[in-house]
């Protein structure tokens, strides 16, 4: 019951506040990797992402469309809104810059079964030198197909320059606790990207780079460890 109340708050409060959108970006990413586990090892992935920041908080949404070497397709998506409970300003803006009520809905297929999971908890934003953002979210997870568990999610983005060229290192780390039905799981996925110098007609940013997924006990299956580098191209618009 508590999870439903929290989710309703996350969905309804922004519309009540009618806050201005302070920042928004959308992107398309193409990935090609050949070391996937649980299914075909060769896959192509097209990902749509949308991130927005409002006066009341923020959200991040993505949808993956995966094509396997055998011609089959999968779709997976997440929507993660956060409602701001506290925001540091002025002299009060120190190591912690914001505290959130955090939620997430994830939908897809794992081990041949469809699932829709609900996550709810708290989020914290940090001020780290040089980082665009750095966050931690702590969730209670109501799983549709297996025992409930807990999850910790770290996200970050760090820009840097070498020889006049712009680069971005960003990614996430998900850690999920074990239960009687699955092993503890850790997914550390990051991207190292070079910003291609292009005209503004191509949109905000065009990146080329590499994604690397370091996934222990994928989907909670003990001993299924994925080490998967993928070439990528990403276009923000």
N, C-alpha and C positions, 0 to 999 in steps of 0.2 A: 504493500500500500504506500509506504514512504517513497519508494522509487517512482511510483506513478505521480505522486504529488510534486516531487522535485522536477520531473520531466515536464509536467504541466506548467510549472513556474518558468522553466527555461524557455518554453515555447510562447507563453502568453505575455510575460512581462515586457519583452521588447516591443510588442505591438501596442501595448498600453502606453509605454513611454514615447513611442513614435520618435525615436532618436534619429538624428542625422547619421548617415553612413560616412565615417571619417576616412576610410581607406578600403579599397577593393581591388583584387587582382584575380584573373582567371588564367588558366594555362592548359595546354595539351602536351603530353609527353609520350614519346615512343621508345619502348625498351625492347631489346633482343638479347635473350640469355639462353644458355644451353646446359645449366646445371641445376635445374629445378628437381625437387623431390616430391613424391606422392603424385604420380601421374607422369605424363611425358616430360622428359628432361629439357626439351627444346620448346620455347614459347615466345611469342610476341605479345606485347602488352601495350595498349593505348590507354592512357589515364587522363581524365578530365579532373581538374582541381579548381576550387573556388574558395578564396579566403576573404573575409570582410571584418572590419573593425568598426564598432558603433560606440556611441556614448555609453550604452548599457553593458557592453561586453564585446564578444567576438564569436565567430564560428569558422569552422573549416569543414569542407565537404570534398570528397573525391569519389570517383567511380572508375574502377579498373575493368577493362574488357580484354580478356586473355584468349589468345588463339594458340592451341597446341599443334604440334607437328602432325598429329593424326587428323586435323581439320576440325576438332571439337572446340567449342567456345564455353567460357565461363564469365560471369559478371559478379563483381564484388564491390561494395560501397560502404562508406562511413559518413555520417554527419555528426559533428561534434560542436554543439553550442556551449558557450560559457557566459554566465551572468556575473557581472562584476559586483562583489560585495565590498571591496575596499580598493582604493587607488591612492598611492602616495603622490604627493605634489610638493614642489618647492624643496625646502630643506628637509622635509620628511622623506624624500625620495632616496632611499638607500639601497641596500642589497635586494630587498623585496619591494617590487613596485606595484603589485596587485594581487588580490586574492579573489577567487571565483567560486561560484557554484557551477560545477562542471557536469556535463552529460554527454552521452554518445549513443547513437543507434548504429549497429553494424549488421549488414545483410549480405549473404552469399551462400557458398556451398563448401563444405569440408568433409572429406572422407565419403563423398557420394551423397551427402544429406544437406538439404537446405536448412538455413538457420537465420533467425532474427534475434540478436542479442541486445540487451539494454544495459548501459553502464551509467553509473551516477556516483558523484563524489565531490571532491574539491580540487581546485587548481591554484597554482602559485606562479606568478611571473617574476623573473629575476632581472636585475641590472648587472650584466657582465660586460666588462670592457671589450669593445669591438664587435659585440654580437648585435645582430638586428633584433633577435628575440631569443629567449631561453625560458622554457617552461617545464613544470612537472605537474602532472595530473594523477591523482590517486582515486581509483574507482572500486566500487563494489559492482560485480558483474552478475546479472541475471541471464544465464545461458539457456537457450531454448532446447538444446540437444544433449547437454551433459550437466554435471554438477555445477552449481554456482561457485565462483571464485573471486579473487581480487586481482587487480591489475595496476601497475605503475607505468606511466608513459612519460618519457622525456622527449622534448623537441627543441631544436636549435637551428640557427642559421648564422654563419660566420663569413662575411665577405673579406677578401684580401686581394692585393695586387702584386704582380710579379712582372718586371720589365715593362711596365705601362699597360699590362693586360689585366682585366678584371676577372676574378674567380669567386665562386661561392661554394662553401662546404656546408651542407645542411642534411637533416635527417631526423630519425626518431629511434627510440629504444622502448620496446614493449616488454614488460616482464609480467607473467601471470603465475599465480600460485597453483600448486598441485591440489588434486582432489582424489577421491577413490576411483574416478573414471578417467583421469588424464594426468600426465606428468607436468611438472613445472615447465614453463615455456619462456624462451627469451628470443626476441627478434630485434637485432641491431641492423638497421638498414640506413645507409647514408649515400649521398651523391656528391661527387666532386665535379664541378662544372665550370667550363670556360665561357665567358660572355662574348659572343661573336659580335664584332663591330659591324652593325648594319644600319641602314637608314631608318628613320622613324616610321616609314611606311610599313615596316615589318612588325610594328607593334612596340610594346615596351622593351622586351628583352628576348633574345634568342640565345640558347645555351647548347653546347655540345659537351659530353662528358661520360662519366662512368658511374653506375650504381653498383653497390656491393651489399648483398644481403647475407648476414651471418645469423642463422636461425637454428637454435637448439630445440630439439623435441617439437618439431613443426606440428602445429595443430594439436599439441599435447601428446603426440605419439612418441613414447620413449625410444631414444636411439635414432630417430629420423632427424638428422642434422643437415641443413642446407647451407652450402657455401657457393653463392651464385653471383658472379660478376655479369653485368649487362651493359652494353653500349646504349647511350641515350641521346636523344635530341628533345629539347623542351622549348616551347614557345609560349611566352606570356602575351596576353592581349587584353 
